Amino acid sequence: MPTARAYTEEFRRQAVDLITSEKLSITDAARRLGVDATTLRKWKTKYRPAPATAAPPAVEQEVRRLREENRQLKRERDILRKAALYLAQPPS
């Protein structure tokens, strides 16, 4: 029966970096490193970088406010365009 090898944490992190940075498949990276693919898959789950978190509530609130302001400005612009077209017509 094969004995389990002990890998340093640095080696494990570098292996996960190899997968993510070079976009290698787990199987290819496992072959290249001489590690079992299942082991490498577990390391990836454990050491992968955390996903980016959502924007803070203050930023989301500001984005909502700006979007509403943008809608209002577009409505005003459309009204002014219609008024300009109406006033540009020769009197009948």
Secondary structure, 3 states (H helix, E strand, C coil): CCCCCCCCHHHHHHHHHHHHHHCCCHHHHHHHHCCCHHHHHHHHHHHCCCCCCCCCHHHHHHHHHHHHHHHHHHHHHHHHHHHHHHHHCCCC
